[in-house]
Amino acid sequence: MTSPPAPHRVRRFVRHNGLGLFFLTGFLLALVGQAVAGHAEFNNQLTAEGMAPLSFGAYVSSSDFAVDVTENWQSEYLQFFLYIFATVWLLQRGSPESKELDKAGTESDKDQMVGEHAKEDSPRWAAATDWRGVVYSRSLGLVMGGIFLLSWLTQSVTGVAAYNEQQLRQLQAPTTWGAYLTSADFWSRSLQNWQSELLAVASMAVFAIYLRQRGSPESKPVGAAHGATGVEG
């Protein structure tokens, strides 16, 4: 069988992966923009304090840049982690972000196509009845939670380094990592991101009850009743 020409394969790849490619490209552009803007802001602060500015390379490898990046990452993955697990049990009448009102919980093996109910094209671990099936059936939430914890840990490590740099510039004593974990700086960085992510999720769940976006799977069909739950367009 002859393989399709390279341009066709590229177009097919882009079409089949358009959503991921779009957001990955946006992420990289935003990260570069954050690095450029953050470098300028950081050097303005150093200049105001009578210190020599940093090169761009030194800034993007610094704890100041790392803590700004990771504090956003951990809040995003916290959002996904909580949303994935909360929607197993919690419902929102009329929202496409919720399951149907009679499907709260982990659902039956038949509904989830696991164990003896797995199909021929099901993932191999979905058919397993030992620990592999248990882990795989919760793998999305576990990975999201794991990334959140790693990002939060990284934020704490880079955060204390950035905090101590600022303390030394102001001729004040640095702090330990343990003390930083209970500091206002650490919790302010964390909570200011958490509250915005949780508000965004709540807004999406509630707004989608009454508002529509034609053609989007995140919205109900335009003509669906406001009370229709777990229905996607």
Legacy VTK file of the C-alpha trace (Angstrom):
# vtk DataFile Version 3.0
C-alpha trace
ASCII
DATASET POLYDATA
POINTS 233 float
0.000 0.000 0.000
1.430 3.355 -1.067
1.908 5.933 1.686
0.214 9.312 1.167
2.530 12.175 0.101
4.323 14.102 2.834
2.206 17.295 2.535
-0.934 15.194 2.977
0.517 13.489 6.061
1.417 16.863 7.554
-2.062 18.275 6.913
-3.650 15.168 8.410
-1.400 15.375 11.469
-2.265 19.041 11.982
-5.985 18.360 11.535
-5.976 15.426 13.930
-3.937 17.306 16.553
-5.089 20.873 15.976
-6.368 21.524 19.495
-3.175 20.393 21.214
-0.936 22.155 18.665
-2.881 25.405 19.001
-2.599 25.562 22.777
1.000 24.310 22.831
1.987 27.037 20.369
0.108 29.623 22.425
1.857 28.390 25.564
5.314 28.734 24.006
4.566 32.221 22.672
3.210 33.330 26.036
6.216 31.855 27.848
8.609 33.734 25.575
6.588 36.922 26.047
6.637 36.457 29.808
10.418 35.985 29.721
10.954 39.160 27.689
8.593 41.297 29.769
9.808 39.793 33.054
13.434 40.434 32.119
12.708 44.092 31.435
10.726 44.506 34.656
13.366 42.734 36.739
16.165 44.885 35.323
14.142 48.032 35.969
13.887 46.952 39.607
17.624 46.228 39.806
18.464 49.597 38.250
16.176 51.382 40.713
18.070 49.671 43.551
21.406 50.772 42.088
22.451 47.286 40.941
23.739 46.015 37.596
21.109 44.529 35.253
21.062 40.822 34.320
21.462 39.405 30.840
18.443 37.673 29.316
20.078 34.272 29.660
20.857 34.850 33.318
17.284 35.965 33.980
15.531 32.966 32.371
17.769 30.619 34.389
17.165 32.512 37.616
14.908 31.570 40.514
12.916 34.782 39.975
11.757 33.631 36.528
11.263 30.015 37.641
9.009 30.887 40.567
6.815 33.108 38.377
6.365 30.255 35.893
5.806 27.423 38.351
3.319 29.317 40.511
1.045 29.502 37.475
1.609 25.881 36.474
0.713 24.476 39.871
-2.550 26.419 40.024
-3.586 25.198 36.573
-2.935 21.560 37.423
-4.673 21.977 40.783
-7.709 23.162 38.848
-7.697 20.095 36.601
-6.993 17.714 39.488
-9.899 19.021 41.566
-12.220 19.196 38.571
-11.499 15.628 37.470
-12.172 14.150 40.902
-15.023 16.485 41.922
-17.037 15.725 38.778
-17.051 12.015 39.651
-19.463 12.713 42.519
-20.666 16.317 42.275
-23.331 17.378 39.789
-24.568 20.668 38.348
-28.068 20.530 36.911
-28.200 21.958 33.413
-24.441 22.098 32.860
-22.612 20.183 30.094
-19.637 20.170 32.469
-21.578 17.812 34.752
-22.548 14.188 34.330
-26.212 13.312 34.070
-27.991 13.551 37.415
-28.366 9.788 37.856
-24.722 8.953 37.136
-22.917 10.278 40.204
-20.087 8.050 41.329
-17.570 5.797 39.617
-20.274 4.025 37.528
-20.475 0.322 36.736
-17.786 -1.770 35.038
-20.150 -2.188 32.099
-20.615 1.572 31.663
-16.869 2.132 31.944
-15.964 -0.822 29.690
-13.438 -2.269 32.119
-12.548 -5.816 33.152
-14.695 -8.372 31.362
-16.621 -5.559 29.671
-13.548 -4.175 27.868
-13.762 -3.983 24.068
-11.271 -5.266 21.512
-9.907 -1.774 20.973
-9.915 -0.821 24.670
-6.555 0.069 26.280
-4.840 -3.106 27.477
-4.858 -2.092 31.145
-8.611 -1.403 30.999
-9.181 -5.163 30.782
-6.908 -5.933 33.733
-8.622 -6.898 36.985
-5.572 -6.426 39.225
-3.746 -3.277 40.362
-3.191 -2.210 36.752
-6.903 -1.757 36.203
-7.265 0.199 39.445
-4.384 2.532 38.603
-5.359 3.036 34.956
-8.971 3.829 35.876
-7.677 6.753 37.945
-4.575 7.604 35.933
-5.729 10.988 34.615
-6.436 12.401 38.066
-3.296 10.855 39.536
-1.058 12.367 36.853
-2.693 15.797 37.162
-2.358 15.650 40.945
1.256 14.530 40.663
2.156 17.384 38.316
0.432 19.827 40.679
2.466 18.598 43.659
5.736 18.662 41.700
5.008 22.172 40.411
4.092 23.348 43.905
7.280 21.820 45.305
9.321 23.503 42.576
7.566 26.791 43.314
8.518 26.502 46.981
12.182 25.782 46.178
12.557 28.520 43.585
10.393 30.821 45.671
12.607 30.643 48.722
15.662 31.272 46.534
14.047 34.328 44.953
12.809 35.533 48.349
16.270 35.203 49.879
17.851 37.079 46.981
15.496 39.950 47.680
16.225 39.737 51.406
19.985 39.949 50.779
19.574 42.899 48.397
17.759 44.672 51.213
20.478 43.647 53.714
18.069 41.395 55.620
18.615 37.835 56.851
17.578 34.994 54.533
15.065 32.366 55.616
14.989 28.571 55.508
12.841 26.507 53.146
10.699 25.274 56.040
10.078 28.788 57.297
9.285 29.960 53.775
6.517 27.336 53.468
4.613 29.130 56.229
5.438 32.628 55.016
3.000 35.162 53.621
4.989 35.379 50.377
4.553 31.664 49.597
0.848 31.535 50.404
0.123 34.824 48.687
1.697 33.492 45.478
-0.300 30.271 45.747
-3.689 31.603 46.791
-3.803 34.464 44.304
-3.656 31.870 41.533
-5.920 29.294 43.158
-8.810 31.703 43.623
-8.758 32.763 39.971
-8.677 29.173 38.708
-11.512 28.050 40.962
-13.612 31.060 39.963
-13.024 30.290 36.277
-14.177 26.674 36.679
-17.264 27.681 38.663
-18.124 30.327 36.058
-17.805 27.833 33.212
-19.993 25.257 34.955
-22.744 27.784 35.700
-22.614 29.989 32.583
-22.859 26.901 30.357
-26.306 26.190 31.833
-27.817 29.244 30.170
-25.346 30.323 27.474
-24.363 28.501 24.274
-21.487 28.304 21.791
-22.627 26.672 18.592
-20.423 23.751 17.542
-18.380 23.601 20.758
-18.281 20.371 22.794
-17.986 22.561 25.888
-21.503 23.870 25.224
-24.897 22.239 24.984
-26.629 22.294 21.589
-28.069 25.763 21.034
-31.638 24.487 21.253
-31.129 22.285 24.334
-33.215 23.101 27.385
-31.513 24.934 30.231
-32.207 21.942 32.457
-30.519 19.423 30.116
-27.535 18.006 31.998
-24.452 16.220 30.680
-25.392 17.028 27.061
-22.677 18.334 24.740
-23.049 20.069 21.389
LINES 1 234
233 0 1 2 3 4 5 6 7 8 9 10 11 12 13 14 15 16 17 18 19 20 21 22 23 24 25 26 27 28 29 30 31 32 33 34 35 36 37 38 39 40 41 42 43 44 45 46 47 48 49 50 51 52 53 54 55 56 57 58 59 60 61 62 63 64 65 66 67 68 69 70 71 72 73 74 75 76 77 78 79 80 81 82 83 84 85 86 87 88 89 90 91 92 93 94 95 96 97 98 99 100 101 102 103 104 105 106 107 108 109 110 111 112 113 114 115 116 117 118 119 120 121 122 123 124 125 126 127 128 129 130 131 132 133 134 135 136 137 138 139 140 141 142 143 144 145 146 147 148 149 150 151 152 153 154 155 156 157 158 159 160 161 162 163 164 165 166 167 168 169 170 171 172 173 174 175 176 177 178 179 180 181 182 183 184 185 186 187 188 189 190 191 192 193 194 195 196 197 198 199 200 201 202 203 204 205 206 207 208 209 210 211 212 213 214 215 216 217 218 219 220 221 222 223 224 225 226 227 228 229 230 231 232
